[in-house]
Amino acid sequence: MQLPPKVTPRAFARLAEIGAAGQGHALRVAVEGGGCSGFQYEIKLDAPAPDDLVLEGEGQRVVVDSVSLPFLAGATIDFTEELIGARFVIDNPNASSSCGCGISFSM
C-alpha cells in the first residue's frame, strides 16, 4: 500500500492566509509529463473534483488527482520563504533527480 502525501502545518497556514477555503478552493498538486527532467509539478488553486484525494488541516484542503497520486506517494507538501521568493515545495522520495527550480523531476 502506498503512503499518501503529507501536508505540513506551514503549508496549511499559508493556504489559510491566502483564504483558499473561503473561496471554495483547495491547493491542487498534480504531476504532468514534461519539464526539463521528464515530469513536472502543477500547483494551483482549484475546486476539488469527486475522485480527488483530499488532505485537510486547519480548515484548508490540498487535493491530488488519482493519476498523480502514485507519483506523490509518501511526498511532503510544504511552504517555504527564502530570499528568492516564497512558494509551495514538494519533497518527493520517488524522484531520482530534479532540476534546479524544483518544479521538474525524474523517477
C-alpha positions as a printed Julia matrix, in Angstrom:
107×3 Matrix{Float64}:
   0.0    0.0     0.0
   1.3    3.43   -0.93
   1.58   6.15    1.67
  -0.47   9.24    0.83
   1.32  12.57    0.56
   1.61  14.66    3.74
   1.0   18.39    4.09
   2.93  20.43    6.65
   1.21  22.79    9.08
   3.17  25.63    7.42
   1.56  24.82    4.04
  -1.93  24.72    5.57
  -1.23  28.01    7.37
  -0.24  29.68    4.08
  -3.44  28.44    2.44
  -5.38  29.97    5.32
  -3.56  33.3     4.76
  -4.49  33.18    1.09
  -8.12  32.45    2.02
  -8.41  29.5    -0.36
 -11.15  27.65    1.53
 -13.26  30.81    1.8
 -13.27  30.96   -1.99
 -14.25  27.27   -2.3
 -10.77  26.33   -3.47
  -8.1   23.89   -2.45
  -4.44  23.66   -3.36
  -4.22  21.22   -6.26
  -0.93  19.32   -6.57
  -0.63  17.32   -9.78
   2.1   15.64  -11.81
   2.29  16.11  -15.57
   4.66  14.91  -18.25
   7.18  17.47  -19.41
   9.65  19.79  -17.81
  13.4   19.58  -18.14
  13.6   16.33  -16.1
  10.66  14.35  -17.5
   7.82  15.18  -15.1
   6.71  18.46  -13.6
   4.52  19.54  -10.71
   1.47  21.66  -11.29
   0.46  23.59   -8.2
  -2.59  25.84   -8.33
  -5.77  26.81   -6.52
  -8.67  24.79   -7.87
 -12.04  23.33   -6.93
 -11.85  19.72   -5.69
 -13.1   17.02   -8.07
 -15.13  13.99   -6.9
 -12.26  11.49   -7.38
  -9.54  13.6    -5.72
  -7.7   12.55   -2.58
  -8.46  15.35   -0.12
  -5.95  16.18    2.62
  -7.37  18.51    5.27
  -5.88  20.62    8.03
  -6.58  23.95    9.72
  -9.82  24.26    7.73
  -7.89  24.06    4.46
  -7.68  21.4     1.76
  -4.98  20.05   -0.54
  -6.18  17.78   -3.36
  -4.37  15.25   -5.53
  -5.96  13.58   -8.56
  -5.9    9.8    -8.87
  -3.42   9.81  -11.8
  -0.87  11.91   -9.86
  -1.24  10.01   -6.6
   1.27   7.19   -7.34
   3.91   9.79   -8.28
   3.35  11.62   -4.98
   3.2    8.61   -2.64
   4.99   9.49    0.59
   5.79  13.05   -0.57
   5.66  16.07    1.73
   4.0   19.28    0.56
   5.41  22.33    2.33
   5.62  26.1     2.01
   8.94  27.91    2.14
  10.03  31.53    2.23
  13.56  32.26    1.02
  15.44  35.24   -0.32
  14.5   34.21   -3.87
  10.79  34.09   -3.0
   8.04  32.17   -1.29
   6.48  29.05   -2.78
   4.92  25.68   -2.15
   7.54  22.91   -2.43
   7.36  19.14   -2.68
   9.84  16.77   -1.08
   9.24  13.64   -3.15
  11.03  10.41   -2.14
  10.06   8.9    -5.54
  12.1   11.45   -7.52
  15.55  10.22   -8.52
  16.62  13.71   -9.62
  15.17  17.17  -10.01
  16.06  20.38  -11.77
  17.31  23.49  -10.01
  13.88  25.11   -9.85
  12.33  22.14   -8.02
   9.32  22.0   -10.34
  10.65  19.31  -12.68
  11.82  15.83  -11.66
  12.56  12.33  -12.97
  11.81   8.92  -11.5
